[in-house]
């Protein structure tokens, strides 16, 4: 199964919480929210995840490469 995650917004309505982070990179128990999402999706035999990102896409990519060894 494949999944598309829409994660490209600026997060202007929750800017006070996210500061300058993309919403999917908010820290939740020491890991980015997106990493928790990936781990959850493993329970459903998801093989491929497509991230539809715009805002700070390079930041997201770099953090995921470091944290998840992708």
N, C-alpha and C positions, 0 to 999 in steps of 0.2 A: 504494500500500500504506500502511496505517496501523499504528502501533505504540503500545502502551501500556507505559510504564516505571513500575514500582512503586518509588517512592522516598520512602516515608513513614515509615520507621522512625526510632527515636531513635539507633541506633548505639551502644547501651550496651556491647557487647562490644569495640568498637574505640575507645572514648572516649579512650584515651591517645593515639591517633593523630589523631583528628578534633577533639579539644578540644570546642568548642561548635558546630562546623560540621556541617551535614547531610552524610552520607556522599558523596552525589553531588557535593558542592562541594569535595571535597578537591583541593588543587592538584596537578596533574600536568604537569610541564614548562611552568609558567606559565599554565595554563588549568584551569578546573574540570573534573573528570572527566566531568560531564554534557555539557560542550561537545565533548569528544573523542567521546563517544557519539553526539551529533548528527551530527558530521562523518562518523563511520563509517557511520551509517545513510544518509547521502546516496548512498553507493556502491550502495545497493540500491533506489534510486528511492523511498524513503519520502517520502510527501507530507505526512503529518500525524503528529505525536507528541502523545500525551496523557500528561501527567505526573500520576500518582496520588501526591500528596504530602500530608503532614500537618505534620510537624515542620518548623518555620521556613519555611513555604511562601512568606511574603512576602520573606524573605531570598533564597530561590532565585529568585523572580520578579525581584527588583530586580537581582541579579547578572547574570542572563541578559539582561535588557533592556539593561544597560550593555555587556556583553561581546559580545552577538550582535545587537544592534540589532533586537530582536523587537518 
